[in-house]
């Protein structure tokens, strides 16, 4: 998406989060590279939206680690979603924080809507 696209979505009530700057598997990166990847991706969003207080992330490839979560916390991330191969997402109401919420892969959405899930 272009900066104008993201800005347009934000102006029309759509919240945007990050999927990383270069779509790297975060858990496989050195800590300094994880920090750089997430910091720069949020800096981009900050230049085109007013969402600085509501940071969201979908971890690329479902790749996160305890260190990734620490970095996310330090950057003010409120919601993090991770894909772990499940066809349906589950939500734990007793979770203390929401940095590893399940998500379904968008690649399955069409099958889901057609009732083709097994």
Secondary structure, DSSP 4 states (H G I P E B T S, - for coil): --HHHHHHHHHTT----BS-SS---GGGS-HHHHHHHHHHHHHHHHHH-S-TTSEEEE-GGG---HHHHHHHHHTTEEEEEE--S-SS----TT-S--SSEE---GGGHHHHHTT---
